[in-house]
Amino acid sequence: MKKLLLETSFSKIYMIVMIIITLLILGSYFSYAMFTVTKEKSNAISIVTGNLTYKLEVDGEETNTLTVEPNSSKEFIITLSNPNNRIARFNFYYEGDISNNIYLGYVEDGYHKTPDEEGINLEKNGTSGSSNIYLIRISNYTNNSFTLTLGVEVGLDYNDLTLPSNGHLFEEYVFPTAVQVVKNKSNSESLEYDSATEDQKKEAWVHSHPETEQTEALIDYRYVGKNPNNYVEFNDEIWRIIGVFTVDDGTGKKEERLKIIRDESLGNLSWDNKDTTTGAEGEFGKNNWPDARLNYLLNEGHSSKSIGGSLYWERKSGKCYTGYANATINCNFTSTGLKEEARNMIDNALWYLGDSKTYLDVNASQFYEKERGVTVYNSERDTSWIGKVGLMYPSDYGYATSGGSSTNRSTCLNTSLYKYNEKSDCYSNDWLYNGDKQWTLTSGPLKSYHAFIITEGGRDDFYGVSNFFGIRPVVYLKSNIIITGGAGSSDNPYVLQA
Protein backbone atom coordinates (compact mmCIF):
# COMPACT_ATOMS: atom_id res chain seq x y z
CA MET A 1 0.00 0.00 0.00
CA LYS A 2 2.80 2.41 0.91
CA LYS A 3 4.51 1.69 -2.40
CA LEU A 4 1.29 2.43 -4.30
CA LEU A 5 0.89 5.78 -2.54
CA LEU A 6 4.46 6.74 -3.36
CA GLU A 7 3.97 5.91 -7.01
CA THR A 8 0.77 7.94 -7.11
CA SER A 9 2.47 10.97 -5.51
CA PHE A 10 5.37 10.72 -7.91
CA SER A 11 2.96 10.62 -10.87
CA LYS A 12 1.20 13.76 -9.66
CA ILE A 13 4.49 15.56 -9.15
CA TYR A 14 5.63 14.50 -12.63
CA MET A 15 2.42 15.78 -14.22
CA ILE A 16 2.70 19.11 -12.38
CA VAL A 17 6.30 19.56 -13.52
CA MET A 18 5.40 18.78 -17.12
CA ILE A 19 2.50 21.24 -17.06
CA ILE A 20 4.80 23.96 -15.68
CA ILE A 21 7.42 23.29 -18.38
CA THR A 22 4.75 23.38 -21.08
CA LEU A 23 3.40 26.69 -19.80
CA LEU A 24 6.89 28.17 -19.72
CA ILE A 25 7.50 27.12 -23.32
CA LEU A 26 4.17 28.56 -24.48
CA GLY A 27 4.76 31.71 -22.49
CA SER A 28 8.13 32.19 -24.13
CA TYR A 29 6.62 31.73 -27.59
CA PHE A 30 3.76 34.16 -27.07
CA SER A 31 5.93 36.74 -25.38
CA TYR A 32 8.27 36.60 -28.40
CA ALA A 33 5.37 36.85 -30.85
CA MET A 34 3.95 39.81 -28.98
CA PHE A 35 7.15 41.74 -29.67
CA THR A 36 6.57 41.62 -33.44
CA VAL A 37 4.01 44.45 -33.52
CA THR A 38 4.75 47.42 -35.73
CA LYS A 39 7.05 50.13 -34.45
CA GLU A 40 7.54 53.33 -36.41
CA LYS A 41 10.83 55.11 -36.72
CA SER A 42 10.72 58.63 -35.36
CA ASN A 43 14.32 59.79 -34.99
CA ALA A 44 16.35 58.21 -37.81
CA ILE A 45 17.83 55.55 -35.50
CA SER A 46 17.30 51.78 -35.73
CA ILE A 47 14.36 50.91 -33.47
CA VAL A 48 14.14 47.73 -31.40
CA THR A 49 10.83 45.85 -31.63
CA GLY A 50 11.08 43.36 -28.87
CA ASN A 51 13.70 40.87 -29.99
CA LEU A 52 13.69 42.21 -33.59
CA THR A 53 15.26 45.35 -35.07
CA TYR A 54 15.45 46.92 -38.53
CA LYS A 55 17.70 49.34 -40.35
CA LEU A 56 16.22 51.88 -42.78
CA GLU A 57 18.45 54.01 -45.00
CA VAL A 58 17.59 56.68 -47.57
CA ASP A 59 20.39 57.30 -50.05
CA GLY A 60 22.83 55.74 -47.61
CA GLU A 61 21.77 57.78 -44.58
CA GLU A 62 19.68 56.49 -41.66
CA THR A 63 16.47 58.50 -41.84
CA ASN A 64 12.78 57.97 -42.50
CA THR A 65 11.94 61.18 -44.41
CA LEU A 66 12.06 62.00 -48.12
CA THR A 67 12.06 65.69 -49.08
CA VAL A 68 11.42 67.08 -52.56
CA GLU A 69 11.75 70.74 -53.53
CA PRO A 70 8.88 72.66 -55.19
CA ASN A 71 8.13 71.81 -58.83
CA SER A 72 10.72 69.09 -59.09
CA SER A 73 11.11 65.31 -59.16
CA LYS A 74 13.56 63.17 -57.23
CA GLU A 75 14.42 59.49 -56.92
CA PHE A 76 15.45 57.92 -53.62
CA ILE A 77 17.27 54.66 -52.92
CA ILE A 78 15.60 52.99 -49.94
CA THR A 79 17.56 50.20 -48.23
CA LEU A 80 15.73 48.06 -45.67
CA SER A 81 18.00 45.63 -43.79
CA ASN A 82 17.65 42.81 -41.27
CA PRO A 83 20.32 43.18 -38.54
CA ASN A 84 18.89 40.32 -36.47
CA ASN A 85 20.40 36.87 -35.94
CA ARG A 86 17.37 35.15 -37.44
CA ILE A 87 15.21 35.39 -40.55
CA ALA A 88 12.45 37.99 -40.17
CA ARG A 89 9.76 39.62 -42.28
CA PHE A 90 9.90 43.32 -43.22
CA ASN A 91 7.67 45.87 -44.89
CA PHE A 92 7.76 49.66 -45.28
CA TYR A 93 5.10 52.20 -46.18
CA TYR A 94 4.41 55.94 -46.26
CA GLU A 95 2.27 57.74 -43.75
CA GLY A 96 -0.74 59.97 -44.38
CA ASP A 97 -2.64 61.06 -47.48
CA ILE A 98 -1.10 62.81 -50.48
CA SER A 99 -2.48 66.06 -51.92
CA ASN A 100 -3.04 66.92 -55.58
CA ASN A 101 0.04 67.26 -57.75
CA ILE A 102 2.18 65.00 -55.56
CA TYR A 103 2.91 61.82 -57.50
CA LEU A 104 4.91 58.98 -56.03
CA GLY A 105 5.62 55.26 -56.31
CA TYR A 106 8.28 52.64 -56.75
CA VAL A 107 10.15 52.35 -60.05
CA GLU A 108 10.07 48.92 -61.66
CA ASP A 109 13.40 48.45 -63.39
CA GLY A 110 14.22 44.78 -62.89
CA TYR A 111 16.88 45.54 -60.29
CA HIS A 112 15.15 47.18 -57.37
CA LYS A 113 12.58 45.32 -55.30
CA THR A 114 8.81 45.74 -55.27
CA PRO A 115 7.10 46.55 -51.94
CA ASP A 116 4.79 43.81 -50.64
CA GLU A 117 1.98 44.51 -48.18
CA GLU A 118 2.40 41.14 -46.45
CA GLY A 119 6.12 41.72 -46.08
CA ILE A 120 9.24 40.10 -47.50
CA ASN A 121 11.47 37.69 -45.60
CA LEU A 122 15.09 38.78 -45.21
CA GLU A 123 17.97 36.52 -44.25
CA LYS A 124 19.73 37.14 -40.97
CA ASN A 125 22.42 39.78 -40.70
CA GLY A 126 25.69 39.10 -42.41
CA THR A 127 24.28 36.69 -44.96
CA SER A 128 23.25 37.17 -48.57
CA GLY A 129 19.71 38.44 -48.82
CA SER A 130 19.66 40.38 -45.56
CA SER A 131 18.74 43.66 -47.36
CA ASN A 132 16.25 44.83 -49.95
CA ILE A 133 16.80 47.92 -52.09
CA TYR A 134 13.89 49.94 -53.50
CA LEU A 135 13.80 52.89 -55.92
CA ILE A 136 11.13 55.46 -55.00
CA ARG A 137 10.29 58.42 -57.22
CA ILE A 138 8.40 61.50 -56.02
CA SER A 139 7.23 64.33 -58.30
CA ASN A 140 6.20 67.50 -56.52
CA TYR A 141 4.25 69.77 -58.88
CA THR A 142 3.41 72.28 -56.14
CA ASN A 143 4.94 75.57 -55.09
CA ASN A 144 6.00 74.25 -51.68
CA SER A 145 8.58 71.72 -50.57
CA PHE A 146 7.17 68.29 -49.68
CA THR A 147 8.33 65.78 -47.06
CA LEU A 148 7.17 62.17 -46.95
CA THR A 149 7.50 60.09 -43.77
CA LEU A 150 8.19 56.35 -43.93
CA GLY A 151 7.18 53.67 -41.45
CA VAL A 152 8.48 50.10 -41.10
CA GLU A 153 6.85 46.85 -39.96
CA VAL A 154 8.80 43.86 -38.65
CA GLY A 155 7.51 40.38 -37.85
CA LEU A 156 8.33 36.72 -37.63
CA ASP A 157 9.18 35.07 -40.91
CA TYR A 158 5.93 33.08 -40.99
CA ASN A 159 3.54 35.91 -40.05
CA ASP A 160 1.98 38.13 -42.74
CA LEU A 161 2.22 41.83 -41.96
CA THR A 162 -0.60 44.36 -42.29
CA LEU A 163 -0.47 48.10 -42.82
CA PRO A 164 -1.46 50.46 -40.00
CA SER A 165 -4.52 52.66 -40.46
CA ASN A 166 -2.45 55.63 -41.63
CA GLY A 167 -0.08 53.57 -43.79
CA HIS A 168 -0.06 53.27 -47.57
CA LEU A 169 1.86 50.77 -49.65
CA PHE A 170 3.88 52.25 -52.52
CA GLU A 171 2.39 51.36 -55.88
CA GLU A 172 4.27 51.53 -59.17
CA TYR A 173 5.08 55.10 -60.17
CA VAL A 174 2.95 56.48 -63.00
CA PHE A 175 3.92 59.80 -64.56
CA PRO A 176 1.07 62.32 -64.41
CA THR A 177 -0.49 63.38 -67.67
CA ALA A 178 -0.05 66.97 -68.74
CA VAL A 179 -3.81 67.40 -68.44
CA GLN A 180 -3.74 66.23 -64.81
CA VAL A 181 -0.97 68.62 -63.83
CA VAL A 182 -2.57 71.68 -65.44
CA LYS A 183 -6.03 70.93 -64.06
CA ASN A 184 -4.85 70.14 -60.54
CA LYS A 185 -2.93 73.40 -60.35
CA SER A 186 -5.70 75.52 -61.85
CA ASN A 187 -7.41 78.35 -59.99
CA SER A 188 -11.10 78.50 -59.32
CA GLU A 189 -13.21 80.59 -61.66
CA SER A 190 -14.46 82.52 -58.64
CA LEU A 191 -10.96 83.66 -57.67
CA GLU A 192 -10.33 87.22 -58.82
CA TYR A 193 -6.95 87.65 -60.49
CA ASP A 194 -6.02 90.62 -58.34
CA SER A 195 -6.82 88.61 -55.18
CA ALA A 196 -4.61 85.67 -56.16
CA THR A 197 -1.11 85.07 -54.84
CA GLU A 198 1.86 85.44 -57.17
CA ASP A 199 2.16 81.64 -57.36
CA GLN A 200 -1.53 81.27 -58.22
CA LYS A 201 -1.28 83.87 -60.96
CA LYS A 202 1.26 81.66 -62.73
CA GLU A 203 -1.22 78.81 -63.11
CA ALA A 204 -4.28 78.26 -65.30
CA TRP A 205 -7.79 79.52 -64.60
CA VAL A 206 -11.07 77.65 -64.92
CA HIS A 207 -13.49 79.05 -67.53
CA SER A 208 -17.12 78.02 -67.94
CA HIS A 209 -18.73 78.45 -71.36
CA PRO A 210 -22.39 78.23 -72.30
CA GLU A 211 -23.69 76.03 -75.08
CA THR A 212 -23.03 77.27 -78.63
CA GLU A 213 -24.41 76.23 -82.00
CA GLN A 214 -21.68 73.58 -82.35
CA THR A 215 -20.76 72.72 -78.75
CA GLU A 216 -22.42 71.87 -75.46
CA ALA A 217 -21.66 73.85 -72.32
CA LEU A 218 -17.96 73.31 -71.59
CA ILE A 219 -15.30 74.00 -69.00
CA ASP A 220 -11.72 74.72 -69.98
CA TYR A 221 -8.53 75.74 -68.19
CA ARG A 222 -6.60 78.71 -69.62
CA TYR A 223 -3.38 80.49 -68.77
CA VAL A 224 -3.63 84.25 -68.37
CA GLY A 225 -1.32 87.13 -67.69
CA LYS A 226 1.94 88.46 -69.02
CA ASN A 227 4.15 85.46 -68.25
CA PRO A 228 2.43 82.46 -66.66
CA ASN A 229 4.10 79.08 -66.11
CA ASN A 230 2.90 77.54 -69.37
CA TYR A 231 6.22 76.80 -71.11
CA VAL A 232 6.80 73.33 -72.56
CA GLU A 233 9.55 71.65 -74.52
CA PHE A 234 8.04 70.36 -77.75
CA ASN A 235 9.69 69.56 -81.07
CA ASP A 236 13.01 70.59 -79.45
CA GLU A 237 11.57 74.11 -79.22
CA ILE A 238 9.71 76.20 -76.68
CA TRP A 239 5.94 76.15 -77.02
CA ARG A 240 3.29 77.55 -74.67
CA ILE A 241 0.19 75.91 -73.23
CA ILE A 242 -3.00 77.77 -74.16
CA GLY A 243 -4.91 75.45 -71.84
CA VAL A 244 -6.83 72.22 -71.38
CA PHE A 245 -9.91 71.81 -73.56
CA THR A 246 -12.57 69.19 -74.20
CA VAL A 247 -11.80 68.12 -77.75
CA ASP A 248 -13.75 66.11 -80.30
CA ASP A 249 -11.34 64.04 -82.40
CA GLY A 250 -13.67 64.20 -85.39
CA THR A 251 -15.34 60.83 -84.71
CA GLY A 252 -17.48 62.02 -81.82
CA LYS A 253 -15.00 60.86 -79.17
CA LYS A 254 -14.40 63.67 -76.70
CA GLU A 255 -11.64 63.97 -74.14
CA GLU A 256 -9.65 66.64 -72.36
CA ARG A 257 -6.42 67.53 -74.15
CA LEU A 258 -3.61 70.04 -73.98
CA LYS A 259 -3.65 72.84 -76.55
CA ILE A 260 -0.24 74.38 -77.25
CA ILE A 261 1.14 77.12 -79.50
CA ARG A 262 4.65 77.71 -80.79
CA ASP A 263 6.23 80.50 -78.77
CA GLU A 264 7.91 82.09 -81.77
CA SER A 265 6.48 82.68 -85.22
CA LEU A 266 7.64 80.56 -88.14
CA GLY A 267 7.84 83.76 -90.15
CA ASN A 268 5.41 85.73 -92.29
CA LEU A 269 3.24 83.74 -94.71
CA SER A 270 -0.10 84.12 -96.44
CA TRP A 271 -3.20 82.46 -95.02
CA ASP A 272 -4.25 81.77 -98.62
CA ASN A 273 -3.46 83.37 -101.99
CA LYS A 274 -5.60 81.68 -104.60
CA ASP A 275 -7.20 83.76 -107.37
CA THR A 276 -10.09 83.13 -109.72
CA THR A 277 -8.02 80.70 -111.80
CA THR A 278 -7.29 78.47 -108.78
CA GLY A 279 -10.61 78.42 -106.90
CA ALA A 280 -11.12 81.79 -105.23
CA GLU A 281 -13.97 84.20 -105.88
CA GLY A 282 -11.52 87.08 -106.33
CA GLU A 283 -7.84 87.90 -106.69
CA PHE A 284 -6.95 88.09 -103.00
CA GLY A 285 -7.37 84.52 -101.78
CA LYS A 286 -10.18 82.51 -100.24
CA ASN A 287 -11.02 82.45 -96.53
CA ASN A 288 -11.98 78.78 -96.21
CA TRP A 289 -9.50 77.03 -93.90
CA PRO A 290 -10.02 73.40 -95.09
CA ASP A 291 -8.55 74.22 -98.50
CA ALA A 292 -6.37 77.16 -97.48
CA ARG A 293 -2.81 76.97 -98.74
CA LEU A 294 -1.44 77.61 -95.25
CA ASN A 295 -3.43 74.61 -94.02
CA TYR A 296 -1.90 72.43 -96.75
CA LEU A 297 1.58 73.62 -95.80
CA LEU A 298 1.16 72.94 -92.07
CA ASN A 299 -0.68 69.61 -92.20
CA GLU A 300 -0.13 66.05 -93.33
CA GLY A 301 -1.62 64.52 -96.46
CA HIS A 302 -0.63 67.14 -99.03
CA SER A 303 2.89 66.11 -100.00
CA SER A 304 1.73 65.27 -103.54
CA LYS A 305 1.22 68.95 -104.24
CA SER A 306 4.16 70.45 -106.08
CA ILE A 307 4.08 73.71 -104.10
CA GLY A 308 3.88 73.98 -100.35
CA GLY A 309 2.23 70.65 -99.60
CA SER A 310 3.01 69.40 -96.04
CA LEU A 311 6.42 71.10 -95.96
CA TYR A 312 6.08 72.06 -92.30
CA TRP A 313 4.56 68.72 -91.28
CA GLU A 314 7.32 66.74 -92.99
CA ARG A 315 10.15 69.13 -92.04
CA LYS A 316 11.14 69.83 -95.64
CA SER A 317 12.06 72.74 -97.85
CA GLY A 318 10.67 73.89 -101.19
CA LYS A 319 8.43 76.45 -102.80
CA CYS A 320 5.39 77.62 -100.86
CA TYR A 321 2.58 80.03 -101.61
CA THR A 322 2.80 83.55 -100.20
CA GLY A 323 1.80 86.90 -101.71
CA TYR A 324 -0.79 88.13 -104.15
CA ALA A 325 -2.36 85.85 -106.82
CA ASN A 326 -0.55 82.50 -106.49
CA ALA A 327 2.86 84.04 -105.79
CA THR A 328 5.50 81.73 -104.31
CA ILE A 329 8.64 82.04 -102.24
CA ASN A 330 11.32 79.63 -101.06
CA CYS A 331 10.44 78.02 -97.73
CA ASN A 332 12.78 75.98 -95.57
CA PHE A 333 11.38 74.03 -92.61
CA THR A 334 14.25 71.56 -92.29
CA SER A 335 15.13 73.01 -88.88
CA THR A 336 11.73 74.33 -87.75
CA GLY A 337 9.30 71.73 -89.09
CA LEU A 338 7.78 68.98 -86.99
CA LYS A 339 9.99 66.04 -86.05
CA GLU A 340 8.59 62.52 -85.97
CA GLU A 341 8.46 62.46 -82.17
CA ALA A 342 6.39 65.66 -82.13
CA ARG A 343 4.08 64.44 -84.90
CA ASN A 344 3.36 61.30 -82.90
CA MET A 345 2.20 63.41 -79.95
CA ILE A 346 -0.46 65.26 -81.97
CA ASP A 347 -3.92 63.92 -82.71
CA ASN A 348 -6.78 64.99 -84.93
CA ALA A 349 -9.19 67.55 -83.54
CA LEU A 350 -12.43 69.12 -84.67
CA TRP A 351 -11.66 72.80 -85.22
CA TYR A 352 -14.62 75.20 -85.36
CA LEU A 353 -14.72 77.70 -88.21
CA GLY A 354 -17.64 80.01 -87.50
CA ASP A 355 -16.88 83.64 -88.28
CA SER A 356 -18.04 87.03 -87.10
CA LYS A 357 -19.92 89.39 -89.36
CA THR A 358 -18.56 92.31 -87.41
CA TYR A 359 -15.23 93.18 -85.88
CA LEU A 360 -16.63 95.92 -83.62
CA ASP A 361 -17.86 95.39 -80.06
CA VAL A 362 -16.95 91.68 -79.98
CA ASN A 363 -15.28 90.69 -76.72
CA ALA A 364 -13.58 87.40 -75.84
CA SER A 365 -16.71 85.46 -74.83
CA GLN A 366 -18.65 86.75 -77.86
CA PHE A 367 -15.83 85.66 -80.15
CA TYR A 368 -15.87 82.23 -78.47
CA GLU A 369 -19.56 81.86 -79.28
CA LYS A 370 -19.15 83.05 -82.89
CA GLU A 371 -16.13 80.79 -83.54
CA ARG A 372 -18.28 77.82 -82.55
CA GLY A 373 -21.29 79.05 -84.47
CA VAL A 374 -22.42 78.17 -87.99
CA THR A 375 -22.33 81.62 -89.57
CA VAL A 376 -19.83 81.68 -92.46
CA TYR A 377 -19.29 83.80 -95.56
CA ASN A 378 -21.43 81.62 -97.84
CA SER A 379 -22.60 78.04 -98.32
CA GLU A 380 -19.25 77.09 -99.88
CA ARG A 381 -17.50 77.69 -96.58
CA ASP A 382 -17.10 74.95 -93.98
CA THR A 383 -18.22 75.42 -90.38
CA SER A 384 -15.63 72.94 -89.05
CA TRP A 385 -12.53 71.03 -90.06
CA ILE A 386 -10.82 67.87 -88.81
CA GLY A 387 -7.05 68.10 -88.74
CA LYS A 388 -3.91 68.42 -86.65
CA VAL A 389 -2.29 71.83 -87.05
CA GLY A 390 -4.26 75.04 -86.85
CA LEU A 391 -3.92 78.57 -85.49
CA MET A 392 -5.15 80.33 -82.37
CA TYR A 393 -8.64 81.77 -82.17
CA PRO A 394 -9.33 85.44 -81.44
CA SER A 395 -10.99 84.26 -78.20
CA ASP A 396 -7.76 82.52 -77.16
CA TYR A 397 -6.05 85.88 -77.37
CA GLY A 398 -8.83 87.72 -75.55
CA TYR A 399 -9.08 85.28 -72.66
CA ALA A 400 -5.29 85.30 -72.08
CA THR A 401 -5.20 88.82 -70.60
CA SER A 402 -4.90 89.47 -66.89
CA GLY A 403 -5.43 93.20 -67.18
CA GLY A 404 -3.38 95.58 -65.09
CA SER A 405 -3.53 98.31 -62.50
CA SER A 406 -5.52 100.77 -64.65
CA THR A 407 -7.76 98.29 -66.48
CA ASN A 408 -8.43 95.07 -64.59
CA ARG A 409 -9.06 91.64 -66.09
CA SER A 410 -12.84 91.86 -65.77
CA THR A 411 -12.91 95.13 -67.70
CA CYS A 412 -10.61 93.73 -70.40
CA LEU A 413 -12.82 90.64 -70.84
CA ASN A 414 -15.81 92.92 -71.41
CA THR A 415 -13.92 95.10 -73.89
CA SER A 416 -14.10 94.60 -77.64
CA LEU A 417 -10.88 93.01 -78.92
CA TYR A 418 -10.89 95.69 -81.61
CA LYS A 419 -10.39 98.27 -78.86
CA TYR A 420 -7.64 96.45 -76.97
CA ASN A 421 -5.10 98.85 -78.44
CA GLU A 422 -6.83 101.63 -76.49
CA LYS A 423 -6.22 99.79 -73.21
CA SER A 424 -2.55 98.91 -72.88
CA ASP A 425 -3.20 96.96 -69.68
CA CYS A 426 -5.24 94.48 -71.73
CA TYR A 427 -2.73 93.60 -74.44
CA SER A 428 0.53 94.23 -72.60
CA ASN A 429 -0.53 91.72 -69.93
CA ASP A 430 -1.55 89.09 -72.46
CA TRP A 431 1.09 86.41 -73.03
CA LEU A 432 -0.16 85.73 -76.59
CA TYR A 433 0.66 89.28 -77.63
CA ASN A 434 4.10 89.50 -79.26
CA GLY A 435 4.16 92.94 -80.92
CA ASP A 436 3.73 91.57 -84.47
CA LYS A 437 0.79 90.86 -86.74
CA GLN A 438 -0.38 87.28 -86.19
CA TRP A 439 -2.90 85.24 -88.15
CA THR A 440 -5.81 83.56 -86.36
CA LEU A 441 -7.96 80.67 -87.60
CA THR A 442 -11.18 82.68 -87.82
CA SER A 443 -12.32 84.05 -91.16
CA GLY A 444 -13.36 87.68 -91.47
CA PRO A 445 -16.67 89.39 -91.68
CA LEU A 446 -17.23 91.22 -94.94
CA LYS A 447 -15.38 89.73 -97.87
CA SER A 448 -14.53 86.31 -99.28
CA TYR A 449 -10.86 86.94 -98.54
CA HIS A 450 -10.96 88.32 -94.99
CA ALA A 451 -9.49 86.62 -91.90
CA PHE A 452 -8.84 87.96 -88.41
CA ILE A 453 -5.41 88.86 -87.12
CA ILE A 454 -3.93 90.18 -83.89
CA THR A 455 -2.21 93.43 -84.79
CA GLU A 456 1.13 94.77 -83.64
CA GLY A 457 -0.90 97.35 -81.66
CA GLY A 458 -2.61 94.62 -79.64
CA ARG A 459 -6.12 94.66 -81.07
CA ASP A 460 -7.90 92.24 -83.40
CA ASP A 461 -8.61 93.28 -87.00
CA PHE A 462 -9.20 91.62 -90.36
CA TYR A 463 -7.08 91.63 -93.50
CA GLY A 464 -7.01 89.99 -96.89
CA VAL A 465 -5.69 86.44 -96.56
CA SER A 466 -3.02 86.93 -99.24
CA ASN A 467 -1.16 89.28 -96.89
CA PHE A 468 1.78 87.67 -95.14
CA PHE A 469 1.75 87.83 -91.35
CA GLY A 470 3.18 85.79 -88.49
CA ILE A 471 2.40 82.08 -88.25
CA ARG A 472 2.33 80.39 -84.84
CA PRO A 473 1.17 76.77 -85.26
CA VAL A 474 -1.31 75.40 -82.72
CA VAL A 475 -1.92 71.71 -81.96
CA TYR A 476 -3.95 69.56 -79.59
CA LEU A 477 -1.77 66.90 -77.99
CA LYS A 478 -2.95 63.36 -77.33
CA SER A 479 -4.65 62.96 -73.97
CA ASN A 480 -2.06 60.47 -72.67
CA ILE A 481 0.94 62.80 -73.04
CA ILE A 482 2.80 62.87 -69.74
CA ILE A 483 4.99 65.40 -67.97
CA THR A 484 8.33 63.92 -66.93
CA GLY A 485 9.93 67.05 -65.49
CA GLY A 486 10.09 70.81 -65.37
CA ALA A 487 8.01 73.45 -63.63
CA GLY A 488 6.42 75.24 -66.59
CA SER A 489 8.54 78.37 -66.16
CA SER A 490 10.57 79.97 -68.92
CA ASP A 491 13.84 78.73 -67.40
CA ASN A 492 12.45 75.29 -66.46
CA PRO A 493 9.75 74.34 -68.99
CA TYR A 494 7.62 71.22 -68.65
CA VAL A 495 9.14 68.18 -70.37
CA LEU A 496 6.57 66.24 -72.41
CA GLN A 497 6.68 62.60 -73.42
CA ALA A 498 4.33 60.33 -75.36
WOMONOR-V119153 format. One record per backbone hydrogen bond with DSSP energy under -1.0 kcal/mol. NH is the residue of the N-H (numbers start at 0). CO is the residue of the C=O. If there is no record, write none. Layout:
NH | CO
NH | CO
This chain:
4 | 0
5 | 1
6 | 2
7 | 3
8 | 4
9 | 5
10 | 6
11 | 7
12 | 8
13 | 9
14 | 10
15 | 11
16 | 12
17 | 13
18 | 14
19 | 15
20 | 16
21 | 17
22 | 18
23 | 19
24 | 20
25 | 21
26 | 22
27 | 23
28 | 24
29 | 25
30 | 26
31 | 27
32 | 28
33 | 29
34 | 31
35 | 32
48 | 51
51 | 48
54 | 80
56 | 78
57 | 60
58 | 76
60 | 57
65 | 147
67 | 145
70 | 141
71 | 139
73 | 137
75 | 135
77 | 133
78 | 56
79 | 131
80 | 54
81 | 129
87 | 121
88 | 154
89 | 119
90 | 152
92 | 150
93 | 167
94 | 148
95 | 165
101 | 98
102 | 138
104 | 136
105 | 170
106 | 134
112 | 132
118 | 115
119 | 89
121 | 87
122 | 128
124 | 83
126 | 123
129 | 126
131 | 79
133 | 77
135 | 75
136 | 104
137 | 73
138 | 102
139 | 71
140 | 100
145 | 67
147 | 65
149 | 63
150 | 92
152 | 90
154 | 88
158 | 155
160 | 117
166 | 163
167 | 93
172 | 105
177 | 480
180 | 176
181 | 177
182 | 178
183 | 179
184 | 180
185 | 182
186 | 203
190 | 187
194 | 191
195 | 192
200 | 196
202 | 199
204 | 221
205 | 186
206 | 219
208 | 217
211 | 214
213 | 371
217 | 208
219 | 206
220 | 243
221 | 204
222 | 241
224 | 399
228 | 201
229 | 227
230 | 487
231 | 238
232 | 493
233 | 236
236 | 233
238 | 231
239 | 260
240 | 229
241 | 258
242 | 258
243 | 220
244 | 256
246 | 254
248 | 252
254 | 246
256 | 244
258 | 242
259 | 474
260 | 239
261 | 472
262 | 237
265 | 470
268 | 468
270 | 464
271 | 464
277 | 274
279 | 274
284 | 273
286 | 447
287 | 285
290 | 287
291 | 288
293 | 270
295 | 291
296 | 292
297 | 293
298 | 294
304 | 301
307 | 318
309 | 295
310 | 307
311 | 296
313 | 309
315 | 310
317 | 330
319 | 328
321 | 326
325 | 272
328 | 319
330 | 317
332 | 315
336 | 332
337 | 311
342 | 338
343 | 339
344 | 341
345 | 342
346 | 475
348 | 386
349 | 247
350 | 384
352 | 382
353 | 370
354 | 374
366 | 362
367 | 363
368 | 364
369 | 365
370 | 366
371 | 367
372 | 369
380 | 377
384 | 350
386 | 348
389 | 473
396 | 392
397 | 393
398 | 394
400 | 397
401 | 428
403 | 406
411 | 407
412 | 408
414 | 411
416 | 361
418 | 415
419 | 416
421 | 418
422 | 419
425 | 422
426 | 422
427 | 423
429 | 426
430 | 224
432 | 429
437 | 453
438 | 469
439 | 451
440 | 391
443 | 449
449 | 446
450 | 462
451 | 441
452 | 460
453 | 437
454 | 458
457 | 454
459 | 416
460 | 452
462 | 450
464 | 448
466 | 463
468 | 268
469 | 436
470 | 266
473 | 389
474 | 259
476 | 257
477 | 344
480 | 477
481 | 496
482 | 175
483 | 494
486 | 491
487 | 491
488 | 491
493 | 230
494 | 484
496 | 481
